[in-house]
Amino acid sequence: MPGWEVVGAEEAAMVQQVFDSGGVLMAHGFDSRRTRFFVREFEKACAETFRSSFCQAVSSGSAATRIALQSVGVGPGDEVITQAFNFISTVEAIREIGAVPVIVNCDRDLHIDLGEVRSSISPRTRAVVAVHMLGVPGPLTELNSLCREYGLLLIEDACEAVGAEYQGHSVGTLSGVGIFSFDHGKMVSTGEGGLVLTDSADVARLAKSLHDHGHAYDPGVSRNLDSQLAPGFNFRMSELQAAVGIAQLRKLPAMLEQNRARAQALMSGVAGGLRTRSYSSDARPTDDTVMLVDLVPSVQQAVIATLARFGLGTKNVPDALRWHFAGHWDKLLDTNQRGSLAATENFLGSSVAIPILLSKPVDFYGEVGSAIASAALRS
Ligand SMILES: *Cc1c(COP(=O)(O)O)cnc(C)c1O
């Protein structure tokens, strides 16, 4: 899957450059002591790579979610609709800002269920957070028109889909605001890190301020004399993380290509006997995961056992559902907010997500695919 597999000499060399350009400083200030600003360089590189007008680097994807929600104007008491197959940070972020999470099911392809979004809209609904889980873009055209119809804000959680595209555009740029994660498990890794993407100058200005103690970034004014725009906090990305990110970003196109070759080999090995998640023909996933769905329990077990024979685990489904399925989050959601999530639970319970690792050759995945196909036939 992800960036951690290819972290190497290039990342180390970029980190060395931080030491060689004035020392280990923060993203802003110390102008006279330094020759470079790595967070700013990383943000610029992200804006170019993902063709987004504004990119705000932050300390994590979780922080990015919180900042994105606040930057588009979600506040205390607002209801925010999001999906049951998710990562726990979405609900944490909604709660952090005093908003109210409303969880809806996913459909059989593990995208947010559009019918349930529609039927969950109340007079207090302000926003929808749609999550492109495991690298596969959700139904963005339909989501955008639904949100437009009801005057809702759409936020794309593209943390797991860095590098995926929809209608030729990077995910994260197809709604009011998008978020990326650069944690250790994602396509581009800075160890920990995140990004807020937007084409709106107003959203960008607020996101910049909120992530840095409310600084207004008055032009031509030193940091100490800067005015305050909003109540903020410290969610800054460090220069060291940004340096790693600059090197990682250069590797993204090659990683995507290598993922695709492996995912295709796996699927041709499986040879159509089992169903994978479907998605819009306009979507181009990251292919760092292949997800088999609609498996009866004996086949699901046979697939997991076959993966184990090849030294592969599963990727979150089913091994880490505790953190990826809202039905488990009783510390964050009351029974009412969790609603009836049996549909999602059933879909997840009959799926297996297979990690694509770049350290394994293409042929390896062809063999895994054929072995899965014959194991499924026998069980
Ligand atoms: C990884 C992830 C996040 C945020 O992750 P951080 O570890 O805080 O960077 C948010 N949403 C989803 C769907 C994720 O997978």
The ligand as an SDF file (V2000), in Angstrom:
LIG
                    3D

 15 15  0  0  0  0  0  0  0  0999 V2000
   -6.1990    7.7660    8.5900 C   0  0  0  0  0  0  0  0  0  0  0  0
   -7.5390    8.3540    8.5180 C   0  0  0  0  0  0  0  0  0  0  0  0
   -7.8840    9.5910    9.0930 C   0  0  0  0  0  0  0  0  0  0  0  0
   -6.9720   10.4550    9.8950 C   0  0  0  0  0  0  0  0  0  0  0  0
   -5.8460    9.9130   10.2840 O   0  0  0  0  0  0  0  0  0  0  0  0
   -4.6180   10.4750   11.0920 P   0  0  0  0  0  0  0  0  0  0  0  0
   -3.9760    9.2180   11.5610 O   0  0  0  0  0  0  0  0  0  0  0  0
   -5.0880   11.3620   12.1640 O   0  0  0  0  0  0  0  0  0  0  0  0
   -3.7420   11.2120   10.1140 O   0  0  0  0  0  0  0  0  0  0  0  0
   -9.1560   10.0700    8.8880 C   0  0  0  0  0  0  0  0  0  0  0  0
  -10.0560    9.4120    8.1650 N   0  0  0  0  0  0  0  0  0  0  0  0
   -9.7820    8.2170    7.6010 C   0  0  0  0  0  0  0  0  0  0  0  0
  -10.8200    7.5390    6.7770 C   0  0  0  0  0  0  0  0  0  0  0  0
   -8.5260    7.6380    7.7760 C   0  0  0  0  0  0  0  0  0  0  0  0
   -8.2680    6.4490    7.2300 O   0  0  0  0  0  0  0  0  0  0  0  0
  1  2  1  0
  2  3  1  0
  2 14  2  0
  3  4  1  0
  3 10  2  0
  4  5  1  0
  5  6  1  0
  6  7  2  0
  6  8  1  0
  6  9  1  0
 10 11  1  0
 11 12  2  0
 12 13  1  0
 12 14  1  0
 14 15  1  0
M  END
$$$$
